[in-house]
Amino acid sequence: MKRKTRVSKTGAALILIAYGTFWMPAVAQAGSETYRCGNTYTDRPCEGGRQLAIDDARTEADRRAADTATRRAEARADQLERIRLSQEKEAYERSRRSAHDARQAAIAERRLASSERLAQARARKLDAEPHKSSPRFSGAAKENPAPAPGGSKKRRKPSSSAG
């Protein structure tokens, strides 16, 4: 709603500016002849054109008021342009930040997916390989005891002495 109001105000300001711009030369030519040639007006006769009686009955106060209104409209148009430019700049910055954040999120997501695939590949590899049993947990460890970590001393079998 605000955007339409701004646009309509800007449009009205531009119309006033255009009106003032095109009206002023007509006022200056108040004493000269004016012809309408189709949809245009000129100070020279044209084929098929007709002469118009231009009568500017405005007072000097009316002219000053119109000039003041034109200057006010120009100032407002300039102000609206500055507002529009700042809003466009803010929208551009928001868009740029949003795109940057989206790129960062995509990169993080790819990294996470990659690390998950790597972890799954490791888990599949470990599941697929036959596991070697360690002597400590296998039944063979009881039959062939591992040497003591302290050295390579041999144990003597207890001698059986009869007697």
Buried (B, 14 or more C-beta within 10 A) or exposed (E): EEEEEBEEBBEEBBEBBEBBEEBBEBEEBEEEEBBBBEEEBEEEEEEEBEEEEBEEEEEEEEBEEBEEEBEEBBEBBEEBEEEBEEEEEEEEEEEEEEEEEEEEEEEEEEEEEEEEEEEEEEEEEEEEEEEEEEEEEEEEEEEEEEEEEEEEEEEEEEEEEEE
